[in-house]
Amino acid sequence: MGDHYDTAYMEDVYEKERGGDGLRASAAGADDNHSATTALLMAAEALLPLAREGKLERDVWLVHLTGEEFPADSLGARAIAQQLVEGRLAFTSEDGEPRDVSDVRVVGVYVLDMIGHNADGDRDIFQIAPGEGAASARLALRAHRACRRWNRQARAWNEADDRKEAGRAKRMPDGEKPPPVFAHLPLTGEVRVEWEPKSALYNTDGQAFSDVGVPVVLFMENYDINRTGYHDTHDTMANIDLDYCAAMTAITIEAVADAACAKDV
């Protein structure tokens, strides 16, 4: 399960035609991609008890990739992919010593990129974008089923006394306090195969894994690169939809846990 924790430079600060002065200043990155980084932190809380109880059939790595944004061009993902192919993957342990993991076989990767903004047009939709091959398609099927399970539970949970009258989450521009209680949001997860024009896999770290034959699925919002809040000064909490982000977070964690606990993937 991976994200990227670098942020893009703000195009409205850099590009002269948008009033910029050529400065490559990093965006706040609330959606791109701190929304996904938050999901990985939440995943640890769900996966650690499963590990302690011996329910995991395989290890789960929570990997914060860097160098995804231009001009780095998925530098972190490509480095890992190259080391996997060359059989020399290694990490540095907390004590500073190298740890050889070159014998690890990766059965699947779920990449999260921008999961916090509900599109103003086609709302309540996100993309499940598999890479090349049957194994990626099977991971996408697990993601689809996770979405269906979430939707069933969301409707049931919304019947609880504290949710019955709740509506959509309110955006909280300053991010200093949580919004009032909101309803759990059912979502439509669209499986967009790699040749589907609306698949964004090609523009993410997911493509680097697909290129070397690692089964991969991208979780991403139904994004619009022309909207305000994408790679600009407005990528802040003012454009984050917490009901949408919470639903996507839950669905991705469910998909990862399901794949990790399954006998066969």
Disulfide bonds with the S-S distance in Angstrom:
none
